[in-house]
Amino acid sequence: MQLSPTSLPPSDGQLWLPTYELSGCVVAAMSRRCDAVQLKADADFYNHYPASPYCTVSWWMQGQGEWCDVGGERASAHRRRALPRITFNGPQRRPVTTWCSPPSHGLMLNFRPDALRRLTGVDAAQWLDQWVDAHEVMPPSWHDFLQRVLQASDDPTRMTLIEQFFRPLWRAEQTQSVTRRERIHDWCEDLARRAALSGKGRSARQFERRFKQWLGLPHRELFAMGRAERAFFEALAQDDGQEDIDWPDVAAAAGYADQSHMIRHARRITGFTPAALFKRVKAEPSFWTYRLWGIGGA
């Protein structure tokens, strides 16, 4: 795993992107450390995530991670559920918010669900919108690896362990790698071509069934996530530090019919309007994943 250059504050974490060889399997790894000295408000210890097609393993090395049953603007401190020390979650169809008691140190590793299925037999569709103990999902051959990552002395060591574990597994699959910066939209189009051309049946119903079997999500939902991500990067490209973003132009560049169409999609996937999300991403510590992803996908 390769560390992405970043000059963000320590509480905004670090981003690792996969080597070319692992890029068809691993999307990225992100870690975050924070404590009550760096961050004062309870809201700063939240972690906001958009709806996502990826499967994730999360490690909580320090602090108690908690899942909030409502994401976006309605995340509530009164509705939390303690998460296992090592957590697995499948694709998420709505925005998600977690919280962690300070001091905290967490790491998450994102996988392409079609690749994870090939490596483990795990069917992403069975774990849609679920957050469970990773030992319940991953095969026994992974359990020692999960513990070694948790107990490692630091994050660079964890990245080495991750790369050493996955390199021979993924190499044995003899699959093609993808470009490191492939975004959801491009991945969706590639998978759609593969789904349309594989198997005996090529009807629209058979295509959709095959696509959902691979990813746990229908093609239209993944396409919507890809378009929202595209709008996010279009807004980043326009940002000059003055928050003077031409949102109708962003909507058109991302392929939306109009700005209202983009706003509806953004609310469903992130929990916020594009303008509100962008303001929070620039100002609030709990939106650290968006800032990191903006650096990694630029």
N, C-alpha and C positions, 0 to 999 in steps of 0.2 A: 504494500500500500504506500502511496506517495502523498506526502503532506502538501496541501495547497498553500501557497503563500498568502498570509493574511496579516493585517495590522489591527484587527479588531481587539477590543478590550478582553481580558481574560475570561470574564463572565459570558462572553459571546462564543467561547469554545474554539474548537479546531475542526477542520475538515480534512479528511483523507480521501483521495480519489484512487480507484484501483489502477494497478498496472495494466498495460494493454492486454496481457494474457488473461487477466481476470475480469476484464470489462464486460464480458458477456454474461457474467454471473453476479458480481457484486456491483452495486450502484455507487455507494459511498459509505463512509463511516463518519460519524460526528460525535464529539465529546464536549461536555460542558462541566466546569467547576464553578461553584459559587458559594459564598458564605455571607453571614449577616454583617460582616465588615464592609464588603464590596456593595451589597445590595441591602437596602433598608426596608422597603415595603414588601408586604406579603405577596402582592401581585407580581413582583419581580421574580419570584420563584416558580411561577407558572412556565410552562413550555407549550407554545402554540404550534400546531401542525395542520397543514391542509389535508383534505381527503387525498388518499394516495393509493396507487395500484401496487405498491411494493410490499413485500413481507419483511419484517424487521425482528431482529433479536436485540434486546436491550439489556445492558448490565448496569446495576446500581452498586458501585463500589463503596459509596458512602452516602448516607442519608436514606430516607424512606420514600420511594417513589409512590405516587398515588394517581389513579386514573379518575378524571372528572367526567361525569356521565353526559355533560353537554359541553360542546366546544364553542369556539367563536366568542361573540360578545356576551353570551349567557353562561359562561363557565362559572360555577358556583363553589365557594369554599365549603358549603354545607353538604355537598354531594360528592364525596370522594370514596374510592375503594383502594385499599392497599394493594400494591403490585408485588409479585414475586421478585426476589433478588435478581433472577435472570428471567426475562419476560419475552414471550413470542407474541407478535400480533400479525394477523393477516391483512390483506388489503382493507382500506377504510373508505367507506362511501360518504362519510361526512367529516367535517373538521373535528379534530381531537385536541383536547387540552389535558396535560398532566401537571402535577405539582410535586415538588420534592422538598423535604424538610432540610434546612441548612444545618451544618455545612454539607454540601452535596457534590457528588462526582458521578456522572453517568456517561455511558457510551452506547450508541446504537449503530447497528450494522444493517444496511438495507440490501435486500436481494431482489433480483428479478424473479417473479413467482414461477415462470416457466423453467428457469434454470434450477431453482430450488426443487422443483418437482422431479427434474431429471436426476438430481443428486441424492434425494432422500425419499422420493415417492410421496412427499407431502402435497396434498391437494389444497391449493389456496382457497378454493370455494368452500371447503369445510370450516375454514377459520376466518371467514369474512366478518369484519367488525368485532373480532374477539381479541382479548388480551389475557393470556394464560401463562402458566409456568412453562418455560421452554422445554423442560424435560418431558412434558406430556406430549410434545409434538415431534421433537427431533429424535432420530433413531439412537439406540444405545451407543453406537460408535461415535456419536458427537458429544456425549456427556462429559468425558474427560476434557475435551477441548473447551467446552463451555466453562468448566471450573477453572482451568488454567488461565483463561482470559480474565476471569473475575479476580483471581489471586495474583496476577502479574504486578510487578512493582511500579510500572508507569505505562502511559499510553503508547509511546514508541515500541515498547516491548510487546504490547497487545497487538499492534499492527503487524509486527514480525510474526507472532503466533498465528494471526489470521491468514497472512499470506502463505506461511508454511503449511498450514492445514488445507487450504483450498487449492493451492497450485496443483498438487498431484491428482486431487479429485476431479478438478475441472479439465485438466489435461487429458485424463482418461476418457472424457466425454468426446474428445476430438471434435469440438464444435468451433465455429468461427467466432472470433472476438468482434467487438463493435468499437466504433470510435469512442474515446473516453468521454466526450462531451455530448453524446447522443441524448436528446431530450425525449420526453414522453411522447410528443407528437410523432417524431421520427420512428421511435420504437413501435408505436401503435401501427403506423403504416407498414413497417416491415413485418410485424406479426400478422397483420391482416392479409398481406400477400401470401405468407406461408400457410395460413389457415385456409385461404381460398384454393391453394394448389395442392394441399395434402389430403390424403384419404380418397375414397372412391366418390363420395357425394360432394357436389359443389353448389347445391341450392343455397339460398339465403339462410334458410333455417339451419341447415347443416353447418354452414360457415359460422353462424352465431353460436351454435352449440359447441363447436370445436374451439372457438376463441374463448368462450367462458370456461371450458374445461381446462385450458392452459393457464388462465390468469385468475379465475374466480370472479371476474367482472365482465359484463357484456361489452362489446366493441364500442357502443355509443357512449358508455360511461368513461372508458379510458380515453376516447377521443375528446370528450368534454374536459377531462383533467389536462390533457395535452394542450388544448386551446387556451385554458386558463393560465397554464405555465408560460405559454408563448406570450400572452398579454403582460404577464409579470416582467418578463425580460424586455419586452418592448418599452414598458414604462421605465425600467432601469436605463435603457439606452437613451431615453429622452431626458432623464433627470440631470439637471445642471446644478443641483444644490439649492435651487430657488423654489422647488415644488411646483414649477410652472409646466405641468404635463398636459398635453393635448389628448384628453381621454377619448374623444371621438376618433382621433387618428390612431390611437392605440387599439381601439376596438376594430377598426378597419384592417389594420396591419395583422391582427391576430385571427382574422377571418370571421368576425362576428357580423351579424346583419346590421346591428346598430349598437349604440352605447348601452341602451336598456337591456339588450340581450347579454352583453358582457357583464353588467351588474348582477343580473339574475344568476348567471353561472358562477360569478365570484362569490356571491353570498352562499350558494350551495356548497362550494368546494372549500372556501376559507372561513366562512362565517362573517365576512365583512364586505362592504363595497370596495371596489378597487382603490378609491381615494382614501378611505378610512384605513384600509390595510396598509397602504404605502406610508401613510403618516405614522402608523404604529411601528412598522418595520424600521423606520429611521430613528425612532425615539425610545422605544420601550425594550428593556432587556429580555422580556419573555418571548420576543419574536426573533431570537437569535438564529433559529434554523433557517428562516427566510433570508437573513443577511448572509449566512454562510453559503446557502444554495445560490444566491445571487453572484457571489464570488466564483464559485465552482462552475457555474454554467455560463459565465460571461464569455 
